[in-house]
Amino acid sequence: MPYGRVAKEYLISMGVWDLARHKLVFGENISQATMFALTGSADFVIAALSLASSPQIQSQSIHVAIPDTLHKPLKQKVALIKNNAVSAKDFYQYLLEPKSKQVMVRFGFSVF
């Protein structure tokens, strides 16, 4: 769980890991963890900035970005497998376009 790793690193960086760890609830994935907060099952959630930045989530919550200096980078990749569908190749090419990279940056991703 890469987001769980980053959350733990952040809590350690803030010096509250030992205080908080017994009260933590983990989701199966980052979307489920976010839903815990939106439904009131959790008081707050450490989630992906891309998810917290979505209009649906922003309308129901307040978010604060965790500084990159408080955790190791979370690297994500995109890959196009062999014998792919034409739509997969088109989507892959779309992700490489400058306008797509601008969208990624707007939702908190660093692109290279």
TORRO-76658 format. One record per atom (N, C-alpha, C): residue number from 0; residue in one letter; chain; atom name; x, y, z. Coordinates in nm, 3 decimals. Each point is the difference from the previous one (the first is absolute). Last residue first. Layout:
N
> seq, type, mol, atom, c1, c2, c3
> NUM, A, A, CA, X, Y, Z .
...
//
This chain:
112
> seq, type, mol, atom, c1, c2, c3
> 111, F, A, N, 0.722, 1.388, -1.565 .
> 111, F, A, CA, 0.133, 0.008, -0.056 .
> 111, F, A, C, -0.003, -0.031, -0.147 .
> 110, V, A, N, -0.339, 0.175, 0.452 .
> 110, V, A, CA, 0.018, -0.075, -0.125 .
> 110, V, A, C, 0.138, 0.024, -0.057 .
> 109, S, A, N, -0.316, 0.019, 0.484 .
> 109, S, A, CA, 0.119, 0.053, -0.066 .
> 109, S, A, C, 0.020, -0.084, -0.124 .
> 108, F, A, N, -0.482, 0.093, 0.269 .
> 108, F, A, CA, 0.105, -0.090, -0.046 .
> 108, F, A, C, 0.119, 0.080, -0.053 .
> 107, G, A, N, -0.440, 0.175, 0.166 .
> 107, G, A, CA, 0.101, -0.032, 0.098 .
> 107, G, A, C, 0.110, -0.094, -0.040 .
> 106, F, A, N, -0.385, 0.202, -0.254 .
> 106, F, A, CA, -0.050, -0.092, 0.101 .
> 106, F, A, C, 0.111, -0.055, 0.090 .
> 105, R, A, N, 0.095, 0.300, -0.357 .
> 105, R, A, CA, -0.110, 0.067, 0.070 .
> 105, R, A, C, -0.054, -0.088, 0.112 .
> 104, V, A, N, 0.324, -0.178, -0.294 .
> 104, V, A, CA, 0.060, 0.095, 0.093 .
> 104, V, A, C, -0.109, 0.069, 0.083 .
> 103, M, A, N, -0.142, -0.283, -0.345 .
> 103, M, A, CA, 0.064, -0.078, 0.106 .
> 103, M, A, C, 0.060, 0.092, 0.105 .
> 102, V, A, N, -0.175, 0.197, -0.387 .
> 102, V, A, CA, -0.108, -0.051, 0.085 .
> 102, V, A, C, 0.059, -0.078, 0.118 .
> 101, Q, A, N, 0.298, 0.144, -0.328 .
> 101, Q, A, CA, -0.051, 0.116, 0.075 .
> 101, Q, A, C, -0.112, -0.043, 0.095 .
> 100, K, A, N, 0.171, -0.315, -0.300 .
> 100, K, A, CA, 0.094, 0.023, 0.109 .
> 100, K, A, C, -0.043, 0.119, 0.084 .
> 99, S, A, N, -0.241, -0.094, -0.386 .
> 99, S, A, CA, -0.027, -0.102, 0.101 .
> 99, S, A, C, 0.091, 0.018, 0.119 .
> 98, K, A, N, 0.066, 0.273, -0.376 .
> 98, K, A, CA, -0.125, 0.039, 0.068 .
> 98, K, A, C, -0.037, -0.102, 0.109 .
> 97, P, A, N, 0.388, -0.083, -0.279 .
> 97, P, A, CA, 0.017, 0.110, 0.096 .
> 97, P, A, C, -0.128, 0.036, 0.075 .
> 96, E, A, N, 0.064, -0.505, -0.183 .
> 96, E, A, CA, -0.019, 0.133, -0.058 .
> 96, E, A, C, 0.015, 0.109, 0.108 .
> 95, L, A, N, 0.001, -0.488, 0.067 .
> 95, L, A, CA, 0.131, 0.059, -0.028 .
> 95, L, A, C, -0.009, 0.142, -0.055 .
> 94, L, A, N, -0.386, -0.279, 0.092 .
> 94, L, A, CA, 0.068, 0.031, 0.127 .
> 94, L, A, C, 0.135, 0.067, -0.021 .
> 93, Y, A, N, -0.245, -0.163, -0.375 .
> 93, Y, A, CA, -0.065, 0.119, 0.057 .
> 93, Y, A, C, 0.070, 0.043, 0.129 .
> 92, Q, A, N, 0.128, -0.405, -0.202 .
> 92, Q, A, CA, 0.051, 0.115, -0.076 .
> 92, Q, A, C, -0.057, 0.131, 0.054 .
> 91, Y, A, N, -0.169, -0.395, 0.185 .
> 91, Y, A, CA, 0.141, 0.013, 0.036 .
> 91, Y, A, C, 0.060, 0.122, -0.071 .
> 90, F, A, N, -0.433, -0.124, -0.121 .
> 90, F, A, CA, 0.002, 0.060, 0.133 .
> 90, F, A, C, 0.143, 0.024, 0.047 .
> 89, D, A, N, -0.061, -0.227, -0.407 .
> 89, D, A, CA, -0.044, 0.139, -0.013 .
> 89, D, A, C, 0.005, 0.072, 0.135 .
> 88, K, A, N, 0.087, -0.461, -0.005 .
> 88, K, A, CA, 0.111, 0.074, -0.061 .
> 88, K, A, C, -0.035, 0.147, -0.016 .
> 87, A, A, N, -0.335, -0.283, 0.154 .
> 87, A, A, CA, 0.105, 0.009, 0.102 .
> 87, A, A, C, 0.118, 0.080, -0.055 .
> 86, S, A, N, -0.353, -0.101, -0.293 .
> 86, S, A, CA, -0.041, 0.102, 0.096 .
> 86, S, A, C, 0.106, 0.018, 0.111 .
> 85, V, A, N, 0.055, -0.344, -0.319 .
> 85, V, A, CA, 0.024, 0.130, -0.061 .
> 85, V, A, C, -0.035, 0.111, 0.099 .
> 84, A, A, N, 0.147, -0.462, 0.209 .
> 84, A, A, CA, -0.112, 0.047, -0.082 .
> 84, A, A, C, 0.035, 0.138, -0.055 .
> 83, N, A, N, 0.400, -0.347, 0.118 .
> 83, N, A, CA, -0.103, 0.082, 0.063 .
> 83, N, A, C, -0.110, 0.035, -0.098 .
> 82, N, A, N, 0.443, -0.277, 0.011 .
> 82, N, A, CA, -0.129, -0.047, -0.051 .
> 82, N, A, C, -0.116, 0.075, 0.062 .
> 81, K, A, N, 0.414, 0.078, 0.289 .
> 81, K, A, CA, -0.001, -0.052, -0.137 .
> 81, K, A, C, -0.138, -0.051, -0.035 .
> 80, I, A, N, 0.032, 0.388, 0.370 .
> 80, I, A, CA, 0.040, -0.139, -0.018 .
> 80, I, A, C, -0.006, -0.040, -0.147 .
> 79, L, A, N, 0.090, 0.471, 0.278 .
> 79, L, A, CA, -0.083, -0.053, -0.107 .
> 79, L, A, C, 0.047, -0.142, -0.028 .
> 78, A, A, N, 0.027, 0.356, 0.449 .
> 78, A, A, CA, 0.064, -0.093, -0.093 .
> 78, A, A, C, -0.102, -0.046, -0.103 .
> 77, V, A, N, 0.123, 0.387, 0.428 .
> 77, V, A, CA, -0.098, -0.050, -0.095 .
> 77, V, A, C, 0.075, -0.089, -0.098 .
> 76, K, A, N, 0.099, 0.169, 0.542 .
> 76, K, A, CA, 0.034, -0.011, -0.141 .
> 76, K, A, C, -0.120, -0.043, -0.081 .
> 75, Q, A, N, 0.186, 0.235, 0.510 .
> 75, Q, A, CA, -0.100, -0.076, -0.071 .
> 75, Q, A, C, 0.036, 0.002, -0.148 .
> 74, K, A, N, 0.218, 0.123, 0.530 .
> 74, K, A, CA, 0.016, -0.007, -0.146 .
> 74, K, A, C, -0.106, -0.091, -0.059 .
> 73, L, A, N, 0.102, 0.303, 0.451 .
> 73, L, A, CA, -0.088, -0.110, -0.039 .
> 73, L, A, C, 0.001, -0.002, -0.152 .
> 72, P, A, N, 0.374, 0.205, 0.384 .
> 72, P, A, CA, -0.087, 0.013, -0.119 .
> 72, P, A, C, -0.082, -0.127, -0.023 .
> 71, K, A, N, 0.136, 0.118, 0.501 .
> 71, K, A, CA, 0.073, -0.038, -0.121 .
> 71, K, A, C, -0.094, 0.012, -0.120 .
> 70, H, A, N, -0.084, 0.322, 0.422 .
> 70, H, A, CA, -0.009, -0.142, -0.037 .
> 70, H, A, C, 0.084, -0.026, -0.124 .
> 69, L, A, N, -0.049, 0.436, 0.197 .
> 69, L, A, CA, -0.035, -0.080, 0.117 .
> 69, L, A, C, -0.021, -0.147, -0.031 .
> 68, T, A, N, 0.091, 0.370, -0.316 .
> 68, T, A, CA, 0.118, -0.018, 0.084 .
> 68, T, A, C, -0.026, -0.090, 0.120 .
> 67, D, A, N, -0.337, 0.150, -0.318 .
> 67, D, A, CA, 0.082, -0.110, -0.052 .
> 67, D, A, C, 0.121, -0.029, 0.087 .
> 66, P, A, N, -0.463, 0.217, 0.196 .
> 66, P, A, CA, 0.123, 0.038, -0.070 .
> 66, P, A, C, 0.083, -0.122, -0.042 .
> 65, I, A, N, -0.535, 0.005, 0.044 .
> 65, I, A, CA, 0.114, -0.036, 0.084 .
> 65, I, A, C, 0.127, 0.038, -0.078 .
> 64, A, A, N, -0.505, 0.229, -0.051 .
> 64, A, A, CA, 0.104, -0.083, -0.061 .
> 64, A, A, C, 0.113, -0.025, 0.100 .
> 63, V, A, N, -0.532, 0.083, 0.094 .
> 63, V, A, CA, 0.128, 0.069, 0.012 .
> 63, V, A, C, 0.104, -0.094, -0.057 .
> 62, H, A, N, -0.584, 0.065, -0.016 .
> 62, H, A, CA, 0.126, -0.076, -0.002 .
> 62, H, A, C, 0.120, 0.093, 0.011 .
> 61, I, A, N, -0.576, -0.071, 0.090 .
> 61, I, A, CA, 0.108, 0.097, -0.010 .
> 61, I, A, C, 0.128, -0.081, -0.003 .
> 60, S, A, N, -0.536, -0.139, -0.151 .
> 60, S, A, CA, 0.110, -0.003, 0.095 .
> 60, S, A, C, 0.094, 0.118, -0.019 .
> 59, Q, A, N, -0.387, -0.122, -0.278 .
> 59, Q, A, CA, -0.039, -0.061, 0.127 .
> 59, Q, A, C, 0.108, 0.007, 0.107 .
> 58, S, A, N, 0.039, 0.158, -0.461 .
> 58, S, A, CA, -0.130, 0.054, 0.042 .
> 58, S, A, C, -0.043, -0.052, 0.136 .
> 57, Q, A, N, 0.399, -0.158, -0.215 .
> 57, Q, A, CA, 0.016, 0.138, 0.049 .
> 57, Q, A, C, -0.132, 0.058, 0.049 .
> 56, I, A, N, 0.006, -0.426, -0.210 .
> 56, I, A, CA, 0.055, -0.006, 0.135 .
> 56, I, A, C, 0.013, 0.141, 0.058 .
> 55, Q, A, N, -0.151, -0.040, -0.443 .
> 55, Q, A, CA, -0.094, -0.072, 0.086 .
> 55, Q, A, C, 0.047, -0.004, 0.145 .
> 54, P, A, N, 0.281, 0.191, -0.346 .
> 54, P, A, CA, -0.114, 0.085, 0.038 .
> 54, P, A, C, -0.098, -0.070, 0.095 .
> 53, S, A, N, 0.522, -0.132, 0.005 .
> 53, S, A, CA, -0.113, -0.019, -0.092 .
> 53, S, A, C, -0.119, 0.083, 0.046 .
> 52, S, A, N, 0.430, -0.048, 0.230 .
> 52, S, A, CA, -0.018, 0.115, -0.088 .
> 52, S, A, C, -0.119, -0.015, -0.094 .
> 51, A, A, N, 0.151, -0.347, 0.301 .
> 51, A, A, CA, -0.050, 0.111, 0.080 .
> 51, A, A, C, -0.030, 0.123, -0.085 .
> 50, L, A, N, 0.204, -0.372, -0.209 .
> 50, L, A, CA, -0.136, -0.034, 0.042 .
> 50, L, A, C, -0.062, 0.115, 0.078 .
> 49, S, A, N, 0.447, 0.041, -0.130 .
> 49, S, A, CA, -0.081, -0.007, -0.121 .
> 49, S, A, C, -0.145, -0.032, 0.033 .
> 48, L, A, N, 0.324, -0.008, 0.342 .
> 48, L, A, CA, -0.037, 0.137, -0.037 .
> 48, L, A, C, -0.088, 0.000, -0.124 .
> 47, A, A, N, 0.012, -0.421, 0.337 .
> 47, A, A, CA, 0.071, 0.053, -0.117 .
> 47, A, A, C, -0.050, 0.141, -0.031 .
> 46, A, A, N, -0.054, -0.150, 0.506 .
> 46, A, A, CA, -0.037, -0.054, -0.131 .
> 46, A, A, C, 0.088, 0.060, -0.109 .
> 45, I, A, N, -0.122, -0.055, 0.555 .
> 45, I, A, CA, 0.116, 0.040, -0.079 .
> 45, I, A, C, -0.019, -0.070, -0.134 .
> 44, V, A, N, -0.390, 0.151, 0.371 .
> 44, V, A, CA, 0.068, -0.102, -0.081 .
> 44, V, A, C, 0.123, 0.063, -0.064 .
> 43, F, A, N, -0.392, 0.067, 0.443 .
> 43, F, A, CA, 0.077, 0.055, -0.111 .
> 43, F, A, C, 0.070, -0.114, -0.071 .
> 42, D, A, N, -0.330, -0.092, 0.324 .
> 42, D, A, CA, 0.001, 0.145, 0.018 .
> 42, D, A, C, 0.078, 0.071, -0.110 .
> 41, A, A, N, -0.281, -0.467, -0.058 .
> 41, A, A, CA, 0.131, 0.046, 0.046 .
> 41, A, A, C, -0.005, 0.151, 0.011 .
> 40, S, A, N, -0.385, -0.223, -0.130 .
> 40, S, A, CA, 0.061, -0.115, 0.067 .
> 40, S, A, C, 0.139, 0.032, 0.053 .
> 39, G, A, N, -0.309, 0.283, -0.271 .
> 39, G, A, CA, 0.005, 0.019, 0.145 .
> 39, G, A, C, 0.057, -0.117, 0.076 .
> 38, T, A, N, -0.045, 0.080, -0.489 .
> 38, T, A, CA, -0.121, -0.057, 0.060 .
> 38, T, A, C, -0.002, 0.017, 0.152 .
> 37, L, A, N, 0.369, 0.150, -0.266 .
> 37, L, A, CA, -0.119, 0.065, -0.056 .
> 37, L, A, C, -0.129, -0.051, 0.062 .
> 36, A, A, N, 0.424, -0.194, 0.119 .
> 36, A, A, CA, -0.012, 0.137, 0.049 .
> 36, A, A, C, -0.130, 0.065, -0.049 .
> 35, F, A, N, 0.099, -0.432, -0.155 .
> 35, F, A, CA, -0.012, -0.006, 0.146 .
> 35, F, A, C, -0.021, 0.141, 0.057 .
> 34, M, A, N, 0.105, -0.049, -0.458 .
> 34, M, A, CA, -0.142, -0.017, 0.030 .
> 34, M, A, C, -0.023, -0.011, 0.151 .
> 33, T, A, N, 0.442, 0.011, -0.159 .
> 33, T, A, CA, -0.064, 0.131, -0.016 .
> 33, T, A, C, -0.148, -0.008, 0.034 .
> 32, A, A, N, 0.242, -0.399, -0.010 .
> 32, A, A, CA, 0.043, 0.081, 0.113 .
> 32, A, A, C, -0.065, 0.138, -0.004 .
> 31, Q, A, N, -0.068, -0.284, -0.366 .
> 31, Q, A, CA, -0.076, -0.045, 0.118 .
> 31, Q, A, C, 0.038, 0.083, 0.122 .
> 30, S, A, N, 0.242, 0.078, -0.392 .
> 30, S, A, CA, -0.139, 0.045, -0.016 .
> 30, S, A, C, -0.084, -0.040, 0.120 .
> 29, I, A, N, 0.450, -0.148, -0.031 .
> 29, I, A, CA, -0.007, 0.142, 0.033 .
> 29, I, A, C, -0.142, 0.055, -0.014 .
> 28, N, A, N, 0.049, -0.515, 0.119 .
> 28, N, A, CA, 0.065, 0.083, -0.100 .
> 28, N, A, C, -0.023, 0.147, 0.036 .
> 27, E, A, N, -0.132, -0.333, 0.296 .
> 27, E, A, CA, 0.053, -0.094, -0.099 .
> 27, E, A, C, 0.078, 0.073, -0.108 .
> 26, G, A, N, -0.028, 0.234, 0.481 .
> 26, G, A, CA, -0.091, -0.043, -0.106 .
> 26, G, A, C, 0.068, -0.101, -0.090 .
> 25, F, A, N, 0.080, 0.133, 0.543 .
> 25, F, A, CA, 0.055, -0.005, -0.135 .
> 25, F, A, C, -0.106, -0.049, -0.098 .
> 24, V, A, N, 0.055, 0.260, 0.509 .
> 24, V, A, CA, -0.081, -0.097, -0.075 .
> 24, V, A, C, 0.052, 0.006, -0.142 .
> 23, L, A, N, 0.200, 0.167, 0.522 .
> 23, L, A, CA, -0.011, 0.003, -0.146 .
> 23, L, A, C, -0.089, -0.112, -0.053 .
> 22, K, A, N, 0.161, 0.110, 0.460 .
> 22, K, A, CA, -0.131, 0.052, -0.035 .
> 22, K, A, C, -0.027, -0.004, -0.151 .
> 21, H, A, N, 0.416, -0.117, 0.222 .
> 21, H, A, CA, -0.101, -0.089, 0.058 .
> 21, H, A, C, -0.142, 0.041, -0.036 .
> 20, R, A, N, 0.388, 0.263, -0.137 .
> 20, R, A, CA, -0.004, -0.132, -0.065 .
> 20, R, A, C, -0.106, -0.095, 0.055 .
> 19, A, A, N, 0.132, 0.475, 0.147 .
> 19, A, A, CA, -0.111, -0.025, -0.093 .
> 19, A, A, C, -0.016, -0.145, -0.042 .
> 18, L, A, N, 0.355, 0.166, 0.297 .
> 18, L, A, CA, -0.128, 0.045, 0.055 .
> 18, L, A, C, -0.118, -0.045, -0.087 .
> 17, D, A, N, 0.444, -0.077, -0.146 .
> 17, D, A, CA, -0.027, -0.082, 0.118 .
> 17, D, A, C, -0.134, 0.035, 0.064 .
> 16, W, A, N, 0.146, 0.266, -0.374 .
> 16, W, A, CA, -0.027, -0.140, -0.036 .
> 16, W, A, C, -0.037, -0.084, 0.122 .
> 15, V, A, N, 0.130, 0.488, -0.057 .
> 15, V, A, CA, -0.125, -0.046, 0.062 .
> 15, V, A, C, -0.032, -0.147, -0.028 .
> 14, G, A, N, 0.360, 0.328, -0.167 .
> 14, G, A, CA, 0.022, -0.041, 0.138 .
> 14, G, A, C, -0.124, -0.051, 0.071 .
> 13, M, A, N, 0.097, 0.148, -0.473 .
> 13, M, A, CA, -0.068, 0.097, 0.086 .
> 13, M, A, C, 0.015, -0.035, 0.148 .
> 12, S, A, N, 0.176, -0.288, -0.333 .
> 12, S, A, CA, 0.065, 0.130, -0.017 .
> 12, S, A, C, -0.059, 0.106, 0.092 .
> 11, I, A, N, -0.208, -0.422, -0.017 .
> 11, I, A, CA, 0.130, -0.010, 0.068 .
> 11, I, A, C, 0.072, 0.135, -0.008 .
> 10, L, A, N, -0.394, -0.037, -0.240 .
> 10, L, A, CA, -0.030, 0.001, 0.143 .
> 10, L, A, C, 0.128, -0.012, 0.084 .
> 9, Y, A, N, 0.042, -0.034, -0.470 .
> 9, Y, A, CA, -0.043, 0.134, 0.039 .
> 9, Y, A, C, -0.026, 0.007, 0.150 .
> 8, E, A, N, 0.100, -0.418, -0.185 .
> 8, E, A, CA, 0.118, 0.086, -0.003 .
> 8, E, A, C, -0.035, 0.142, 0.044 .
> 7, K, A, N, -0.356, -0.302, -0.054 .
> 7, K, A, CA, 0.081, -0.033, 0.118 .
> 7, K, A, C, 0.124, 0.088, 0.006 .
> 6, A, A, N, -0.269, 0.043, -0.379 .
> 6, A, A, CA, -0.071, 0.049, 0.118 .
> 6, A, A, C, 0.080, -0.026, 0.126 .
> 5, V, A, N, 0.159, -0.179, -0.404 .
> 5, V, A, CA, 0.020, 0.144, 0.005 .
> 5, V, A, C, -0.069, 0.060, 0.123 .
> 4, R, A, N, -0.065, -0.456, -0.082 .
> 4, R, A, CA, 0.141, 0.025, 0.032 .
> 4, R, A, C, 0.025, 0.149, 0.015 .
> 3, G, A, N, -0.421, -0.132, -0.151 .
> 3, G, A, CA, 0.016, -0.031, 0.143 .
> 3, G, A, C, 0.142, 0.024, 0.046 .
> 2, Y, A, N, -0.095, 0.031, -0.455 .
> 2, Y, A, CA, -0.052, 0.117, 0.071 .
> 2, Y, A, C, 0.007, -0.019, 0.150 .
> 1, P, A, N, 0.135, -0.362, -0.284 .
> 1, P, A, CA, 0.090, 0.115, -0.008 .
> 1, P, A, C, -0.051, 0.124, 0.075 .
> 0, M, A, N, -0.071, -0.534, 0.048 .
> 0, M, A, CA, -0.084, 0.118, 0.000 .
> 0, M, A, C, 0.088, 0.125, 0.000 .
//
